[in-house]
Structure formats: C-alpha cells, structure tokens
C-alpha cells in the first residue's frame, strides 16, 4: 500500500515545491514536485536505485502514475539480482 508522506508544500530535491510524496511497502519512494519550468519526479528503490525524470504540465500526472505503478509491480515481484539490474536500466532509460 502506498503511504502519503507529510511533505507537500516543502522544497524538493530539485528546488521545486513538493506536490506528492509517497512510499510503498517500506521499499521505495516517489516524489512529484513543481519547479519553475518543469515538473520533476524523483523515485528510488531503497539501497539500490535513485532516478529523477523531468516532464511538462501536460504529462506530469500520467508519468507519475505510470512510474508509481511500475515501481509497485517491481517491488511485488520476486526477482534475481540480474532481473533487478535489468529493471533499473529499463526504467531509467524509459523515464
């Protein structure tokens, strides 16, 4: 279950204002922030991967939801180290 973190309105890692900040199963986190000229989505799998993607006002919400769903599916699936590495590379290339 995704848990909303109490950070909305504070400054994010990219210098914008946090709109949404959620954690899943104590294993990963995703944060959406509004910056001056773009939206930034920073996400990570604890101890393994951290990635920031940038988007515009037309696509930020769908990208945030897509990234969130892919992270959840990854966390919920048992994987080998090679499969984890493949996921991180594909995810970062896609976003």
C-alpha positions as CSV (number, residue, x, y, z in Angstrom):
1,X,0.0,0.0,0.0
2,X,1.3,3.5,-0.9
3,X,1.5,5.8,2.1
4,X,1.4,9.6,1.6
5,X,4.3,11.3,3.3
6,X,3.7,14.7,5.0
7,X,6.0,16.8,2.8
8,X,3.6,18.6,0.5
9,X,4.4,22.2,0.2
10,X,8.0,21.8,1.2
11,X,11.0,22.2,-1.1
12,X,12.0,19.1,-3.1
13,X,15.4,17.9,-4.2
14,X,15.1,19.7,-7.5
15,X,14.3,23.0,-5.8
16,X,10.6,22.9,-6.6
17,X,7.5,22.6,-4.4
18,X,6.5,19.0,-3.5
19,X,3.0,18.2,-4.7
20,X,3.0,14.5,-3.8
21,X,5.4,12.2,-1.9
22,X,4.6,8.5,-1.3
23,X,6.3,5.4,0.0
24,X,5.5,1.8,-0.9
25,X,5.9,-1.1,1.4
26,X,8.9,0.4,3.1
27,X,10.9,-0.4,-0.1
28,X,10.6,2.6,-2.5
29,X,9.6,6.2,-2.7
30,X,8.3,8.6,-5.4
31,X,8.1,12.4,-5.1
32,X,6.5,14.8,-7.5
33,X,7.5,18.5,-7.4
34,X,6.6,21.6,-9.4
35,X,9.7,23.5,-10.4
36,X,9.8,26.9,-12.2
37,X,9.8,25.5,-15.7
38,X,9.0,21.8,-15.4
39,X,7.8,19.0,-13.1
40,X,10.4,16.7,-11.5
41,X,9.6,13.1,-10.4
42,X,12.2,11.6,-8.2
43,X,11.9,8.0,-7.2
44,X,14.0,5.2,-5.8
45,X,14.2,1.7,-4.5
46,X,15.9,1.9,-1.2
47,X,19.5,0.8,-1.2
48,X,19.5,0.2,-5.0
49,X,18.4,2.9,-7.3
50,X,17.5,6.6,-7.4
51,X,16.3,8.4,-10.5
52,X,14.8,11.8,-11.5
53,X,12.7,12.4,-14.6
54,X,11.5,15.7,-15.9
55,X,8.3,16.5,-17.7
56,X,5.8,19.2,-18.5
57,X,2.4,20.3,-17.4
58,X,0.6,18.1,-19.9
59,X,2.2,14.8,-18.9
60,X,3.4,15.0,-15.3
61,X,0.4,13.3,-13.7
62,X,0.3,10.3,-16.1
63,X,4.1,9.9,-15.9
64,X,3.9,10.0,-12.1
65,X,1.2,7.3,-12.1
66,X,3.0,5.1,-14.7
67,X,6.3,5.3,-12.7
68,X,4.5,4.5,-9.5
69,X,2.7,1.5,-11.0
70,X,5.9,0.1,-12.4
71,X,7.7,0.5,-9.1
72,X,4.9,-1.2,-7.2
73,X,4.8,-4.1,-9.7
74,X,8.6,-4.5,-9.4
75,X,8.5,-4.5,-5.6
76,X,5.7,-7.0,-5.5
77,X,7.6,-9.4,-7.8
78,X,10.3,-11.8,-6.6
79,X,13.4,-11.1,-8.8
80,X,17.0,-12.2,-9.1
81,X,19.9,-9.7,-9.0
82,X,20.1,-9.8,-12.8
83,X,16.4,-9.1,-13.2
84,X,16.7,-6.2,-10.7
85,X,19.5,-4.7,-12.6
86,X,17.6,-5.1,-15.9
87,X,14.6,-3.4,-14.4
88,X,16.7,-0.4,-13.2
89,X,18.3,0.1,-16.6
90,X,15.0,-0.2,-18.5
91,X,13.2,2.0,-16.0
92,X,15.8,4.8,-16.2
93,X,16.0,4.5,-20.0
94,X,12.2,4.8,-20.3
95,X,11.9,7.8,-17.9
